[in-house]
Amino acid sequence: MATKRINLFLYLALACFLSIVIIFIADGYLGTYDTVYITAGEREEKVEPDFWLREDRTWSSGVDWGEKVKFKYEVDNRWFRTYSAEVAVSVWHSQEKVQDLVAQDIQVAPFDKERLEWVVDTEELMPAEITPEQAYNYTLIIKRGEVERKVVLYVNPSYPPKVPLPVR
Amino acid sequence: MKLEFILFGFGILFCLGGIGYLAAEYVKYLSEVGRLVSLLLVVAMFAFLGRYFEGLGW
């Protein structure tokens, strides 16, 4: 009887351990996760899925004037059913839409990944009245069904090279 | 030392190693409720293990 009672604690400890493993798998692994890759110049930034888990988080990235920024959006479907959603990407400034970049339906097979790519040309998006010496901001909004991701692009000003003064 | 105690030790170490790996990799993806429940289960697991070894006379 005493041995049975002692072994009961061992079984309870094992049950707690298995429960922890199940929680990590069900809550921490299973689901749909997205990763954003931003390539500006020679550097690539990777926005991990856990960054978006906190509410109202916005990623910020700086780019040079006239630079082309390459985006890669990866949807990782860690579930037993095919994941379908419409992905829409648009550029905004001061709460107004500037341009639609992507509007595409995706279907991700179970435990598979789907990747979308697009390029943002900062020079193309600039209003005519903005000169290269001025900084400018854009917000890139990625909508995947009900999920929304925001990336703020800070376009750094480009200063012309200083002309050396003539020697007298 | 009995072989079974050595095996128990290895088993416990591997379990802790497995939990440590899961914690490092996936805890950032857990919801707040999931983290709280996991923490409580970890405490309970060590408590039950302590009672088990206490019953063995350690």
Backbone of each chain as ProteinMPNN parsed JSONL, in Angstrom:
{"seq_chain_A": "MATKRINLFLYLALACFLSIVIIFIADGYLGTYDTVYITAGEREEKVEPDFWLREDRTWSSGVDWGEKVKFKYEVDNRWFRTYSAEVAVSVWHSQEKVQDLVAQDIQVAPFDKERLEWVVDTEELMPAEITPEQAYNYTLIIKRGEVERKVVLYVNPSYPPKVPLPVR", "coords_chain_A": {"N_chain_A": [[0.841, -1.214, 0.0], [1.891, 1.211, 0.822], [3.908, 1.39, -1.019], [2.462, 1.643, -3.333], [1.364, 4.149, -2.931], [3.622, 5.69, -2.925], [4.53, 5.302, -5.55], [2.471, 6.559, -6.819], [3.008, 9.281, -6.657], [5.141, 9.444, -8.405], [3.89, 8.79, -10.804], [2.16, 10.949, -10.998], [4.008, 13.024, -11.279], [5.085, 12.304, -13.753], [2.794, 12.619, -15.279], [2.441, 15.39, -15.08], [4.713, 16.21, -16.438], [4.226, 15.198, -19.03], [1.971, 16.689, -19.605], [3.053, 19.245, -19.749], [4.651, 18.974, -22.006], [2.668, 18.513, -23.934], [1.288, 20.941, -23.818], [3.254, 22.705, -24.744], [3.531, 21.761, -27.339], [0.913, 21.998, -28.392], [0.137, 24.677, -27.879], [2.434, 26.184, -28.308], [3.679, 25.317, -30.653], [1.884, 24.308, -32.696], [-0.25, 25.821, -35.148], [-0.653, 28.858, -37.074], [1.942, 30.654, -38.453], [3.755, 33.606, -39.247], [6.456, 35.044, -41.065], [8.468, 37.828, -41.752], [10.66, 39.007, -44.142], [12.958, 41.508, -44.73], [14.759, 43.109, -47.096], [17.099, 45.474, -47.559], [19.326, 47.266, -49.326], [22.383, 45.916, -48.539], [21.692, 44.402, -46.409], [19.709, 42.117, -44.529], [16.704, 41.95, -42.811], [15.029, 40.068, -40.385], [11.862, 39.402, -39.359], [10.633, 37.838, -36.738], [8.094, 35.332, -36.019], [7.163, 35.537, -33.355], [7.324, 38.197, -32.745], [5.052, 39.447, -33.686], [3.123, 38.517, -32.046], [2.495, 39.948, -29.816], [0.149, 42.496, -29.128], [-0.617, 45.09, -31.462], [1.948, 45.652, -32.436], [4.505, 47.194, -34.27], [6.802, 46.957, -36.869], [9.857, 48.613, -37.57], [11.798, 49.983, -40.161], [14.705, 51.242, -41.726], [15.467, 52.846, -44.766], [17.413, 53.825, -47.608], [17.153, 56.81, -49.61], [15.55, 56.381, -52.678], [16.093, 53.726, -52.801], [15.531, 50.261, -53.464], [13.387, 48.077, -51.865], [13.238, 44.82, -50.876], [10.761, 42.503, -50.136], [9.899, 39.585, -48.342], [7.4, 37.368, -47.568], [6.528, 34.934, -45.439], [4.432, 32.242, -44.83], [3.768, 29.942, -42.432], [2.289, 26.964, -42.067], [1.381, 25.186, -39.481], [-0.401, 22.905, -38.988], [-3.099, 20.483, -39.213], [-4.751, 20.784, -41.322], [-5.389, 22.213, -44.587], [-4.437, 25.551, -45.078], [-6.111, 28.451, -45.937], [-6.157, 31.688, -47.271], [-6.61, 35.196, -47.986], [-4.138, 37.309, -49.1], [-3.197, 40.582, -48.787], [-1.308, 43.332, -49.685], [-0.349, 46.604, -49.017], [0.647, 50.034, -49.434], [0.841, 52.777, -47.303], [0.357, 56.216, -46.364], [0.167, 58.629, -43.924], [-2.379, 57.736, -43.09], [-3.597, 57.303, -45.512], [-4.141, 55.421, -48.426], [-1.548, 54.594, -50.593], [-0.579, 52.877, -52.573], [-1.455, 49.717, -53.957], [0.114, 46.652, -53.554], [0.205, 43.811, -53.515], [-2.24, 41.328, -54.079], [-3.495, 38.473, -53.353], [-4.607, 35.093, -53.294], [-3.803, 32.556, -51.044], [-2.88, 29.143, -50.539], [-1.952, 26.945, -48.185], [-0.447, 23.935, -47.67], [-0.872, 21.273, -45.194], [1.486, 21.495, -42.594], [3.363, 22.897, -44.121], [5.009, 25.5, -46.051], [4.43, 28.76, -47.382], [5.457, 31.25, -49.624], [5.577, 34.684, -50.309], [6.667, 37.284, -52.488], [7.719, 40.632, -52.975], [8.527, 43.886, -54.291], [9.41, 47.067, -53.1], [9.643, 50.156, -54.428], [11.169, 52.909, -53.447], [11.667, 55.323, -54.654], [9.825, 55.467, -56.658], [7.477, 55.68, -55.262], [7.55, 58.137, -54.088], [6.146, 61.355, -53.57], [5.896, 64.042, -55.959], [6.577, 66.524, -54.963], [8.354, 66.099, -52.947], [11.693, 66.298, -52.051], [14.985, 64.81, -52.48], [16.432, 65.534, -50.247], [14.788, 65.444, -48.132], [13.297, 63.615, -45.459], [11.114, 60.776, -45.362], [8.132, 58.895, -44.61], [6.643, 55.669, -44.763], [3.963, 53.348, -44.399], [3.75, 49.963, -44.463], [1.278, 47.713, -44.978], [0.359, 44.501, -44.258], [-2.05, 42.236, -44.943], [-3.514, 39.323, -43.874], [-6.088, 37.519, -44.2], [-7.827, 37.884, -41.274], [-5.718, 38.82, -39.942], [-3.282, 41.329, -39.355], [-0.349, 42.95, -40.308], [2.112, 45.412, -39.653], [4.566, 47.436, -41.132], [6.836, 49.958, -40.776], [8.375, 52.122, -42.962], [11.162, 54.035, -42.989], [12.294, 56.485, -44.944], [15.388, 57.531, -45.581], [16.932, 60.741, -45.862], [18.744, 61.926, -48.739], [21.741, 63.402, -49.132], [23.311, 65.739, -51.278], [26.686, 65.433, -52.548], [29.212, 67.406, -50.993], [30.464, 70.269, -52.525], [33.8, 71.085, -52.975], [35.285, 74.131, -51.808], [36.674, 76.616, -53.941], [40.212, 77.123, -54.099], [41.859, 80.035, -53.115]], "CA_chain_A": [[0.0, 0.0, 0.0], [2.791, 2.364, 0.896], [4.626, 1.43, -2.298], [1.527, 2.177, -4.318], [1.21, 5.582, -2.688], [4.87, 6.328, -3.376], [4.546, 5.287, -7.012], [1.456, 7.508, -7.288], [3.671, 10.581, -6.848], [5.937, 9.339, -9.626], [2.972, 8.858, -11.942], [1.689, 12.331, -11.088], [5.102, 13.814, -11.849], [5.136, 11.992, -15.18], [1.624, 13.248, -15.894], [2.738, 16.821, -15.195], [5.703, 16.364, -17.503], [3.551, 14.994, -20.314], [1.08, 17.84, -19.822], [3.89, 20.364, -20.189], [5.033, 18.72, -23.4], [1.471, 18.703, -24.762], [1.004, 22.385, -23.892], [4.238, 23.324, -25.633], [3.249, 21.381, -28.72], [-0.392, 22.513, -28.833], [0.063, 26.133, -27.786], [3.648, 26.841, -28.771], [4.131, 24.902, -31.983], [0.797, 24.225, -33.674], [-0.883, 27.096, -35.482], [-0.177, 29.503, -38.308], [2.934, 31.663, -38.094], [4.273, 34.306, -40.422], [7.767, 35.678, -40.923], [8.693, 38.854, -42.773], [12.066, 39.287, -44.442], [13.096, 42.81, -45.381], [16.117, 43.262, -47.616], [17.366, 46.828, -48.041], [20.765, 47.376, -49.513], [23.094, 44.646, -48.378], [21.333, 43.759, -45.147], [18.388, 41.517, -44.469], [16.108, 41.888, -41.477], [14.058, 38.986, -40.26], [10.9, 39.662, -38.301], [10.202, 36.524, -36.307], [6.652, 35.25, -35.734], [6.794, 35.928, -31.996], [7.247, 39.657, -32.667], [3.688, 39.889, -33.987], [2.17, 37.949, -31.092], [2.03, 41.012, -28.909], [-0.79, 43.316, -29.885], [-0.271, 46.436, -31.954], [3.392, 45.867, -32.612], [4.847, 47.645, -35.608], [8.233, 46.869, -37.133], [10.378, 49.798, -38.256], [12.994, 49.707, -40.941], [15.203, 52.42, -42.411], [15.995, 52.611, -46.111], [17.965, 55.03, -48.228], [16.338, 57.4, -50.659], [15.676, 55.774, -53.999], [16.468, 52.321, -52.696], [14.464, 49.271, -53.637], [13.325, 47.203, -50.704], [12.637, 43.53, -51.233], [10.042, 41.868, -49.03], [9.486, 38.19, -48.465], [6.432, 37.057, -46.512], [6.433, 33.477, -45.366], [3.368, 31.734, -43.963], [4.08, 28.585, -42.011], [1.061, 26.321, -41.599], [1.666, 24.03, -38.625], [-1.71, 22.356, -38.599], [-3.41, 19.274, -39.956], [-5.617, 21.099, -42.45], [-4.87, 23.226, -45.501], [-4.75, 26.922, -44.658], [-6.422, 29.323, -47.084], [-6.395, 33.079, -46.884], [-6.265, 36.185, -48.992], [-3.074, 38.189, -48.646], [-3.218, 41.881, -49.469], [-0.231, 44.2, -49.213], [-0.532, 47.96, -49.53], [1.507, 51.073, -48.858], [0.03, 53.884, -46.788], [1.034, 57.38, -45.798], [-0.777, 59.502, -43.208], [-3.7, 57.086, -43.086], [-4.167, 57.215, -46.856], [-3.491, 54.38, -49.215], [-0.753, 55.12, -51.708], [-0.488, 51.893, -53.661], [-1.63, 48.295, -53.672], [1.266, 45.913, -54.076], [-0.093, 42.398, -53.709], [-3.575, 40.841, -53.694], [-3.352, 37.088, -53.814], [-5.088, 34.026, -52.422], [-2.8, 31.517, -50.819], [-3.315, 27.893, -49.924], [-0.77, 26.31, -47.641], [-0.719, 22.549, -47.29], [-0.529, 21.002, -43.798], [2.907, 21.477, -42.237], [4.108, 23.385, -45.263], [5.199, 26.943, -46.037], [4.155, 29.467, -48.627], [6.222, 32.491, -49.566], [5.255, 35.731, -51.277], [7.737, 38.274, -52.59], [7.41, 41.851, -53.73], [9.557, 44.918, -54.171], [8.927, 48.438, -52.905], [10.581, 51.131, -54.984], [10.906, 54.134, -52.69], [11.701, 56.481, -55.551], [8.574, 55.438, -57.408], [6.372, 56.035, -54.376], [7.705, 59.489, -53.562], [5.408, 62.431, -54.24], [6.767, 64.898, -56.765], [7.035, 67.706, -54.231], [9.355, 65.704, -51.943], [13.053, 66.281, -52.608], [15.816, 63.784, -51.827], [16.989, 65.987, -48.961], [13.755, 65.307, -47.099], [12.955, 62.267, -45.019], [9.701, 60.448, -45.607], [7.728, 57.64, -43.966], [5.544, 54.887, -45.319], [3.55, 52.186, -43.625], [3.396, 48.82, -45.305], [0.304, 46.89, -44.246], [0.181, 43.149, -44.817], [-3.265, 41.651, -44.387], [-3.708, 37.904, -44.191], [-7.376, 37.229, -43.566], [-8.106, 38.827, -40.185], [-4.444, 39.207, -39.333], [-2.691, 42.507, -39.99], [1.031, 43.263, -39.894], [2.51, 46.745, -40.111], [5.997, 47.728, -41.192], [7.061, 51.365, -41.099], [9.609, 52.343, -43.711], [11.701, 55.399, -42.881], [13.163, 56.773, -46.082], [16.387, 58.508, -45.132], [17.246, 61.734, -46.904], [20.003, 61.761, -49.458], [22.339, 64.718, -49.285], [24.278, 65.758, -52.384], [28.066, 65.584, -52.063], [29.624, 68.8, -50.842], [31.445, 70.699, -53.524], [34.88, 71.789, -52.25], [35.424, 75.529, -52.167], [37.91, 76.838, -54.727], [41.336, 77.668, -53.326], [42.243, 81.358, -53.634]], "C_chain_A": [[0.866, 1.249, 0.0], [3.537, 2.524, -0.418], [3.73, 2.022, -3.382], [1.4, 3.688, -4.175], [2.463, 6.318, -3.171], [4.91, 6.4, -4.892], [3.534, 6.267, -7.59], [2.098, 8.871, -7.549], [4.525, 10.572, -8.122], [5.043, 9.468, -10.855], [2.425, 10.278, -12.117], [2.767, 13.244, -11.672], [5.218, 13.57, -13.344], [3.96, 12.627, -15.917], [1.839, 14.743, -16.065], [3.718, 17.069, -16.337], [5.051, 16.216, -18.872], [2.616, 16.162, -20.634], [1.867, 19.042, -20.308], [4.271, 20.195, -21.653], [3.853, 18.974, -24.33], [1.142, 20.186, -24.904], [1.984, 23.072, -24.832], [3.952, 22.986, -27.086], [1.976, 22.058, -29.205], [-0.423, 24.038, -28.872], [1.274, 26.827, -28.397], [4.065, 26.486, -30.179], [3.007, 24.935, -33.02], [0.182, 25.601, -33.91], [-0.349, 27.614, -36.796], [0.74, 30.653, -37.924], [3.471, 32.322, -39.356], [5.582, 35.018, -40.081], [7.946, 36.666, -42.069], [10.192, 39.062, -42.919], [12.136, 40.594, -45.217], [14.549, 42.973, -45.795], [16.265, 44.657, -48.204], [18.873, 46.979, -48.144], [21.414, 46.004, -49.403], [22.681, 43.904, -47.114], [19.914, 43.193, -45.235], [17.918, 41.491, -43.029], [15.05, 40.794, -41.479], [13.142, 39.297, -39.083], [10.279, 38.322, -37.929], [8.717, 36.507, -35.988], [6.28, 35.738, -34.339], [6.725, 37.439, -31.828], [5.805, 40.114, -32.842], [2.68, 39.407, -32.953], [1.674, 38.969, -30.081], [1.191, 41.982, -29.716], [-0.196, 44.649, -30.28], [1.225, 46.678, -32.04], [3.651, 46.208, -34.066], [6.36, 47.576, -35.775], [8.678, 48.118, -37.898], [11.66, 49.441, -38.976], [13.408, 50.97, -41.68], [15.779, 52.047, -43.768], [16.524, 53.92, -46.658], [17.051, 55.507, -49.342], [16.606, 56.702, -51.986], [16.003, 54.295, -53.981], [15.259, 51.425, -52.929], [14.528, 48.305, -52.471], [12.586, 45.931, -51.104], [12.006, 42.916, -49.985], [9.772, 40.407, -49.369], [8.577, 37.892, -47.285], [6.181, 35.561, -46.533], [5.358, 33.077, -44.377], [3.65, 30.268, -43.689], [2.828, 27.97, -41.395], [1.411, 25.069, -40.805], [0.339, 23.502, -38.092], [-2.056, 21.23, -39.55], [-4.324, 19.529, -41.158], [-4.956, 22.153, -43.327], [-5.343, 24.606, -45.058], [-4.961, 27.783, -45.897], [-6.697, 30.72, -46.567], [-6.071, 33.979, -48.063], [-5.219, 37.118, -48.395], [-3.106, 39.463, -49.482], [-2.153, 42.769, -48.85], [-0.419, 45.575, -49.841], [0.39, 48.909, -48.785], [0.627, 52.265, -48.484], [0.935, 55.016, -46.323], [-0.011, 58.295, -45.196], [-2.21, 59.007, -43.352], [-4.358, 57.04, -44.463], [-3.392, 56.188, -47.672], [-2.79, 55.022, -50.407], [-0.779, 54.149, -52.883], [-0.791, 50.494, -53.132], [-0.484, 47.53, -54.317], [0.91, 44.468, -54.413], [-1.537, 42.143, -53.295], [-3.657, 39.419, -54.232], [-3.926, 36.121, -52.8], [-3.984, 32.988, -52.268], [-3.463, 30.294, -50.201], [-2.058, 27.153, -49.476], [-1.157, 24.92, -47.155], [-0.343, 22.331, -45.822], [0.976, 20.846, -43.596], [3.785, 21.838, -43.441], [4.211, 24.906, -45.167], [4.875, 27.514, -47.408], [4.845, 30.815, -48.525], [5.784, 33.436, -50.683], [6.398, 36.742, -51.298], [7.245, 39.473, -53.381], [8.507, 42.869, -53.447], [8.881, 46.272, -54.025], [10.002, 49.381, -53.423], [10.283, 52.476, -54.331], [10.869, 55.356, -53.602], [10.381, 56.59, -56.321], [7.407, 55.932, -56.554], [6.414, 57.498, -53.938], [6.817, 60.473, -54.3], [6.383, 63.375, -54.938], [7.346, 66.052, -55.959], [8.096, 67.371, -53.175], [10.72, 65.603, -52.62], [13.886, 65.238, -51.879], [16.416, 64.233, -50.495], [15.992, 65.858, -47.815], [13.55, 63.844, -46.737], [11.465, 62.033, -45.259], [9.397, 59.105, -44.971], [6.602, 56.988, -44.722], [5.198, 53.775, -44.344], [3.123, 51.103, -44.594], [2.472, 47.931, -44.489], [0.113, 45.582, -44.988], [-1.035, 42.549, -44.143], [-3.375, 40.206, -44.862], [-4.983, 37.463, -43.48], [-7.682, 38.304, -42.53], [-6.831, 39.387, -39.556], [-3.841, 40.366, -40.099], [-1.296, 42.744, -39.42], [1.413, 44.619, -40.479], [4.024, 46.884, -40.062], [6.144, 49.183, -41.604], [8.405, 51.49, -41.797], [10.017, 53.81, -43.572], [12.675, 55.606, -44.039], [14.115, 57.889, -45.674], [16.706, 59.5, -46.242], [18.609, 61.464, -47.519], [20.58, 63.139, -49.708], [23.345, 64.698, -50.434], [25.681, 65.94, -51.841], [28.465, 67.046, -52.043], [30.697, 69.134, -51.876], [32.539, 71.48, -52.798], [35.009, 73.217, -52.747], [36.71, 75.741, -52.955], [38.978, 77.497, -53.87], [41.743, 78.989, -53.943], [43.749, 81.558, -53.52]], "O_chain_A": [[0.606, 2.211, -0.724], [3.774, 3.641, -0.878], [4.177, 2.794, -4.23], [1.336, 4.415, -5.166], [2.385, 7.406, -3.742], [5.276, 7.428, -5.461], [3.703, 6.755, -8.708], [1.778, 9.537, -8.533], [4.613, 11.579, -8.825], [5.381, 10.157, -11.818], [2.248, 10.75, -13.24], [2.467, 14.134, -12.469], [5.423, 14.505, -14.118], [4.108, 13.113, -17.038], [1.457, 15.307, -17.09], [3.567, 18.02, -17.104], [5.299, 17.02, -19.771], [2.488, 16.568, -21.789], [1.406, 19.779, -21.181], [4.222, 21.143, -22.437], [4.014, 19.579, -25.389], [0.761, 20.638, -25.984], [1.591, 23.926, -25.627], [4.114, 23.831, -27.967], [1.949, 22.627, -30.296], [-0.96, 24.621, -29.814], [1.158, 27.926, -28.94], [4.739, 27.277, -30.839], [3.16, 25.521, -34.092], [0.103, 26.43, -33.004], [0.323, 26.897, -37.538], [0.351, 31.53, -37.152], [3.621, 31.679, -40.396], [5.779, 35.518, -38.973], [7.612, 36.368, -43.216], [10.9, 39.269, -41.934], [11.458, 40.766, -46.23], [15.452, 42.976, -44.959], [15.643, 44.988, -49.213], [19.596, 46.835, -47.158], [21.03, 45.059, -50.094], [23.271, 42.875, -46.786], [19.049, 43.731, -45.927], [18.647, 41.061, -42.135], [14.292, 40.625, -42.434], [13.6, 39.438, -37.948], [9.507, 37.745, -38.694], [8.134, 37.555, -35.713], [5.198, 36.296, -34.151], [6.127, 37.921, -30.866], [5.383, 41.078, -32.203], [1.522, 39.826, -32.967], [0.565, 38.857, -29.56], [1.503, 42.257, -30.875], [0.6, 45.251, -29.558], [1.708, 47.774, -31.752], [3.093, 45.593, -34.975], [7.109, 48.071, -34.933], [7.959, 48.613, -38.766], [12.495, 48.694, -38.466], [12.558, 51.691, -42.203], [16.492, 51.052, -43.899], [16.123, 54.997, -46.216], [16.292, 54.738, -49.933], [17.756, 56.468, -52.359], [16.171, 53.68, -55.034], [14.123, 51.79, -52.629], [15.591, 47.783, -52.136], [11.462, 45.972, -51.604], [12.632, 42.824, -48.93], [9.464, 40.05, -50.507], [8.942, 38.136, -46.135], [5.688, 35.004, -47.514], [5.364, 33.514, -43.226], [3.756, 29.459, -44.611], [2.367, 28.399, -40.337], [1.703, 24.02, -41.38], [0.015, 23.639, -36.913], [-1.393, 21.039, -40.57], [-4.636, 18.61, -41.916], [-4.079, 22.892, -42.879], [-6.508, 24.794, -44.708], [-4.112, 27.84, -46.787], [-7.379, 30.907, -45.56], [-5.369, 33.594, -48.998], [-5.409, 37.652, -47.302], [-3.051, 39.426, -50.711], [-2.104, 42.936, -47.631], [-0.623, 45.693, -51.049], [0.847, 48.633, -47.676], [-0.223, 52.695, -49.264], [2.091, 54.816, -45.948], [-0.962, 58.693, -45.868], [-3.121, 59.763, -43.689], [-5.553, 56.766, -44.566], [-2.166, 56.105, -47.61], [-3.347, 55.859, -51.118], [-0.974, 54.545, -54.032], [-0.428, 50.143, -52.009], [-0.159, 47.742, -55.486], [1.274, 43.965, -55.476], [-2.005, 42.673, -52.287], [-3.864, 39.204, -55.426], [-3.758, 36.299, -51.594], [-3.326, 32.601, -53.233], [-4.443, 30.385, -49.461], [-1.213, 26.785, -50.292], [-2.068, 24.755, -46.343], [0.42, 23.116, -45.26], [1.644, 20.141, -44.352], [4.788, 21.187, -43.732], [3.58, 25.526, -44.311], [5.023, 26.856, -48.437], [4.826, 31.452, -47.471], [5.641, 33.039, -51.839], [7.016, 37.023, -50.271], [6.463, 39.346, -54.323], [9.293, 42.734, -52.509], [7.917, 46.586, -54.723], [11.126, 49.401, -52.921], [9.268, 53.106, -54.626], [10.128, 56.307, -53.35], [9.898, 57.689, -56.593], [6.463, 56.53, -57.069], [5.41, 58.033, -53.468], [6.739, 60.434, -55.528], [7.546, 63.487, -54.551], [8.458, 66.51, -56.225], [8.674, 68.278, -52.575], [10.879, 64.915, -53.627], [13.532, 64.824, -50.775], [16.859, 63.401, -49.703], [16.324, 66.132, -46.662], [13.62, 62.957, -47.588], [10.673, 62.972, -45.345], [10.288, 58.272, -44.807], [5.718, 57.658, -45.255], [6.039, 53.323, -43.567], [2.247, 51.306, -45.434], [2.852, 47.45, -43.421], [-0.241, 45.551, -46.166], [-1.059, 42.372, -42.925], [-3.337, 39.907, -46.056], [-4.957, 37.082, -42.309], [-7.784, 39.486, -42.859], [-6.875, 40.31, -38.743], [-3.875, 40.399, -41.329], [-1.096, 42.738, -38.206], [1.092, 44.938, -41.624], [4.673, 46.504, -39.087], [5.641, 49.596, -42.649], [9.431, 51.03, -41.297], [9.29, 54.709, -43.994], [13.735, 54.983, -44.101], [13.708, 59.029, -45.451], [16.746, 59.139, -47.418], [19.491, 60.863, -46.907], [19.981, 63.953, -50.412], [24.136, 63.762, -50.557], [25.858, 66.54, -50.78], [28.116, 67.822, -52.934], [31.671, 68.408, -52.071], [32.241, 72.436, -52.081], [34.865, 73.492, -53.938], [37.727, 75.11, -52.664], [38.675, 78.332, -53.017], [41.952, 79.072, -55.154], [44.262, 82.608, -53.905]]}, "seq_chain_B": "MKLEFILFGFGILFCLGGIGYLAAEYVKYLSEVGRLVSLLLVVAMFAFLGRYFEGLGW", "coords_chain_B": {"N_chain_B": [[25.821, 1.638, -5.91], [22.489, 1.27, -6.944], [21.554, 0.002, -10.128], [19.16, 0.811, -11.146], [18.672, 3.283, -9.97], [20.615, 4.82, -11.157], [19.742, 4.735, -13.74], [17.312, 6.02, -13.358], [18.295, 8.544, -12.719], [19.513, 9.287, -15.153], [17.233, 9.305, -16.745], [15.749, 11.372, -15.583], [17.466, 13.505, -16.02], [17.484, 13.632, -18.839], [14.803, 14.209, -19.261], [14.629, 16.741, -18.106], [16.409, 18.047, -19.765], [15.015, 17.87, -22.176], [12.745, 19.395, -21.571], [13.991, 21.834, -21.155], [14.948, 22.364, -23.738], [12.524, 22.579, -25.166], [11.479, 24.772, -23.824], [13.306, 26.785, -24.472], [12.981, 26.973, -27.226], [10.213, 27.229, -27.855], [8.785, 28.69, -25.934], [8.421, 31.363, -26.324], [6.355, 31.517, -28.086], [4.121, 30.785, -26.704], [0.868, 31.341, -25.289], [-0.319, 33.678, -22.755], [-1.813, 32.349, -20.837], [-1.045, 29.735, -21.351], [1.645, 29.854, -20.597], [1.427, 30.351, -17.859], [0.082, 28.052, -16.948], [1.938, 26.123, -17.66], [4.087, 26.827, -16.02], [2.974, 26.331, -13.481], [2.611, 23.586, -13.711], [5.242, 22.726, -13.898], [6.191, 23.363, -11.352], [4.507, 21.683, -9.853], [5.348, 19.226, -10.848], [8.011, 18.991, -9.91], [7.449, 19.059, -7.219], [5.981, 16.687, -6.818], [7.922, 14.867, -7.588], [9.77, 15.315, -5.6], [8.319, 14.42, -3.361], [8.106, 11.777, -4.084], [10.783, 10.799, -4.027], [11.258, 11.31, -1.405], [9.567, 9.474, -0.242], [10.923, 7.199, -0.981], [12.96, 7.257, 0.718], [15.151, 8.876, 0.44]], "CA_chain_B": [[24.545, 2.296, -6.209], [21.696, 0.406, -7.784], [21.497, 0.398, -11.531], [17.907, 1.502, -11.451], [18.789, 4.677, -9.57], [21.404, 5.486, -12.194], [18.844, 4.924, -14.886], [16.382, 7.087, -12.965], [19.005, 9.816, -12.842], [19.605, 9.613, -16.582], [15.896, 9.635, -17.235], [15.364, 12.71, -15.109], [18.296, 14.498, -16.731], [16.997, 13.768, -20.222], [13.517, 14.917, -19.214], [14.907, 18.163, -17.871], [17.008, 18.56, -20.998], [13.945, 18.032, -23.155], [11.938, 20.566, -21.187], [14.809, 23.021, -21.407], [14.958, 22.627, -25.178], [11.199, 23.1, -25.536], [11.331, 26.121, -23.261], [14.119, 27.74, -25.229], [12.52, 27.118, -28.61], [8.802, 27.537, -28.09], [8.083, 29.424, -24.886], [8.059, 32.693, -26.812], [5.116, 31.431, -28.843], [3.017, 30.408, -25.834], [-0.02, 32.39, -24.807], [-0.091, 33.971, -21.336], [-2.416, 31.254, -20.07], [-0.181, 28.578, -21.536], [2.854, 30.035, -19.783], [1.072, 30.208, -16.447], [-0.21, 26.647, -16.682], [3.217, 25.389, -17.743], [4.849, 27.126, -14.805], [2.353, 25.603, -12.378], [2.876, 22.165, -13.901], [6.65, 22.497, -13.559], [6.26, 23.367, -9.876], [3.856, 20.458, -9.375], [6.185, 18.074, -11.214], [9.132, 18.906, -8.972], [6.896, 18.74, -5.901], [5.664, 15.257, -6.795], [9.192, 14.138, -7.618], [10.34, 15.423, -4.253], [7.584, 13.509, -2.482], [8.429, 10.399, -4.475], [12.096, 10.457, -3.496], [11.115, 11.297, 0.057], [8.976, 8.179, 0.095], [11.936, 6.161, -1.172], [13.895, 7.342, 1.834], [16.351, 9.656, 0.093]], "C_chain_B": [[23.761, 1.418, -7.179], [21.61, 0.954, -9.201], [20.244, 1.192, -11.821], [17.951, 2.968, -11.038], [19.596, 5.474, -10.59], [20.525, 5.757, -13.416], [17.803, 6.001, -14.595], [17.037, 8.453, -13.151], [19.125, 10.254, -14.292], [18.252, 10.052, -17.13], [15.474, 11.038, -16.836], [16.174, 13.783, -15.835], [17.803, 14.72, -18.155], [15.663, 14.502, -20.252], [13.738, 16.414, -19.016], [15.534, 18.804, -19.104], [15.962, 18.795, -22.071], [13.078, 19.231, -22.853], [12.713, 21.846, -21.451], [14.841, 23.38, -22.871], [13.626, 23.198, -25.625], [11.026, 24.531, -25.041], [12.098, 27.14, -24.098], [13.533, 28.001, -26.613], [11.117, 27.678, -28.723], [8.115, 28.351, -27.014], [7.662, 30.807, -25.362], [6.765, 32.687, -27.618], [3.915, 31.089, -27.975], [2.151, 31.61, -25.497], [0.256, 32.6, -23.311], [-0.653, 32.861, -20.458], [-1.541, 30.006, -20.163], [1.077, 28.664, -20.685], [2.549, 29.825, -18.309], [0.837, 28.75, -16.099], [1.072, 25.81, -16.718], [4.051, 25.605, -16.492], [4.293, 26.356, -13.616], [2.635, 24.102, -12.485], [4.331, 21.83, -13.586], [6.822, 22.434, -12.042], [5.664, 22.069, -9.324], [4.722, 19.23, -9.659], [7.341, 17.909, -10.232], [8.639, 18.57, -7.568], [6.6, 17.249, -5.795], [6.945, 14.408, -6.823], [9.851, 14.162, -6.24], [9.649, 14.48, -3.28], [7.9, 12.061, -2.81], [9.763, 9.978, -3.882], [12.096, 10.481, -1.972], [10.53, 9.971, 0.516], [9.97, 7.038, -0.066], [12.967, 6.172, -0.048], [15.154, 8.133, 1.522], [16.48, 10.886, 0.969]], "O_chain_B": [[24.328, 0.883, -8.132], [21.596, 2.161, -9.439], [20.25, 2.121, -12.628], [17.332, 3.81, -11.689], [19.308, 6.641, -10.856], [20.558, 6.827, -14.023], [17.454, 6.793, -15.469], [16.426, 9.39, -13.665], [18.881, 11.411, -14.634], [18.144, 11.03, -17.871], [14.918, 11.79, -17.636], [15.645, 14.827, -16.216], [17.714, 15.856, -18.621], [15.409, 15.312, -21.144], [13.111, 17.241, -19.678], [15.235, 19.948, -19.445], [16.011, 19.792, -22.791], [12.715, 19.994, -23.748], [12.147, 22.833, -21.919], [14.772, 24.557, -23.227], [13.582, 24.178, -26.37], [10.495, 25.388, -25.748], [11.593, 28.224, -24.391], [13.585, 29.126, -27.111], [10.85, 28.512, -29.589], [6.94, 28.681, -27.173], [6.677, 31.366, -24.878], [6.148, 33.734, -27.811], [2.787, 31.102, -28.468], [2.628, 32.743, -25.427], [0.965, 31.814, -22.683], [-0.044, 32.478, -19.459], [-1.327, 29.31, -19.171], [1.523, 27.665, -20.12], [3.326, 29.193, -17.593], [1.328, 28.261, -15.082], [1.259, 24.904, -15.905], [4.65, 24.666, -15.968], [5.053, 25.791, -12.83], [2.869, 23.433, -11.479], [4.615, 20.755, -13.06], [7.512, 21.56, -11.519], [6.243, 21.437, -8.441], [4.822, 18.319, -8.837], [7.615, 16.798, -9.777], [9.324, 17.88, -6.814], [6.932, 16.619, -4.791], [7.032, 13.37, -6.166], [10.411, 13.167, -5.781], [10.302, 13.82, -2.472], [7.956, 11.214, -1.918], [9.861, 8.902, -3.291], [12.852, 9.75, -1.332], [10.944, 9.415, 1.532], [9.875, 6.025, 0.627], [13.739, 5.228, 0.118], [16.129, 8.062, 2.271], [17.428, 11.656, 0.816]]}, "name": "protein", "num_of_chains": 2, "seq": "MATKRINLFLYLALACFLSIVIIFIADGYLGTYDTVYITAGEREEKVEPDFWLREDRTWSSGVDWGEKVKFKYEVDNRWFRTYSAEVAVSVWHSQEKVQDLVAQDIQVAPFDKERLEWVVDTEELMPAEITPEQAYNYTLIIKRGEVERKVVLYVNPSYPPKVPLPVRMKLEFILFGFGILFCLGGIGYLAAEYVKYLSEVGRLVSLLLVVAMFAFLGRYFEGLGW"}
